[in-house]
Amino acid sequence: MKKLILAVLLVVIPASMAAAEKKRLLVDEAVSLAMRNNKLVQISRMKAESASARHDETAAANKPTLQLQAGYTRLSDIPGLTMSLPAPPPAPPNTWFSAPLVSNIPDNYALKATVQYPLFTGHALEGAEKAADYNAMASGSDFTNDRSELAFGVKNAYWGLYKAIKVKSVLDKNVEQMRQHLDDVKSMVEAGIILKDEQLKAQVRLLNTRFSQTDANNNVRLAMMALNNIIGLPLDTEIEPTSKLLPENRALKPLSDYLQDAANNRPDLKAALTRVSASGEAVRAAKGGYYPQVGLFGNVNYMRPNPRIFPGMDEFDTTWDVGVGINYNLLDWGAVKSRVRQAEAAKSQAELAAEQMKDAVELDLNQSYLLLRQATERISISREAVEEAQESLRITKNRFAGGFATNTDVLDAEVGLLQAQLNYTVSIADYEVADAKMKRSVGEPESEK
């Protein structure tokens, strides 16, 4: 008795553990998991943050700067320098005294504060700041686009798993029906009602369906691994898609409306156009090298000894200075001109890339529109096929009951209904994928979750 209980536990416990490990998942939950776990999106987020920090760094170059410097210097000992001078009254006549000119002060201390402010740079700093601002905006659009691409990839994988499970379910039912049908045929052969070749036909049909069943089982595992990989779960995680399909067709807008939405919202197109603006500002910044650089500066020196005070004393003294500096490079052997050419070439590349992106967006949107329209039509066709398959099965069963149809005819009708139902389910899942692709094509933003 104990052995029997142990055997039952060995079978039941692993099965319950496997059931507990199965993860029920809605499509929106899958997208949220991917947004948290996908490394490509995390890298894209870091790129956007880096570009934003780069803009802040560039903007700081156009503001006043304050620097503090401190130092200590030990000098070698030198003889002091003195000068003999006549002593002023009331000292006796012909009285002289020694006045120090240079004292030996080996310990030198210095504390210096410097303020600098660029007054005019030929718009180099302004151009660099605006270029960095545009690049930061472009990186933000890249991040939005990467999120959109990831969301579509997750939905595609999710509904791919859903379809693979449904296909497997239909084939499992087919195999079970064919086994029952084969048993009936064997009984009829033994009773001498039909010939042996009918049994062989049924066996071949069952083997062919079992062959497809093995493919379906493998496709489920592959689809599940693909979904686990994109949402960041272990590859062997058992996932059960639980989102409900919406059989009703959503309204299909005119193609021109989708094109307008894409022109306004596509993040990759926004990024390309923003980089054109950034490259234009980069040209402006490069041309700043043609102009003189003018800056305001000021220094406060707190030093011991202070070299501006004569004679030098071994004590701290404060001095200051302010001024305006002009720096103009008269001969640079064409360095500025070369930088301008590089910036202009980069701008031309950005403009061409933007035009190429516009063409790619238009092509992608037309393809998405055709797929969405096709998915809409397939739902209507497959729904009608289900209705006709149900009627065909009803008629065949009535004919079988009256002896005017064979068991094979009934089986064929049942298989036809299963296939029609599968096509209907798959067509709705395909519509979900086509709808997700259209949302990505028009640039519909993916909400933060």
Order of alpha helices (4+ residues) and beta strands (2+ residues): alpha-beta-alpha-alpha-beta-beta-beta-beta-alpha-alpha-beta-alpha-alpha-beta-beta-alpha-alpha
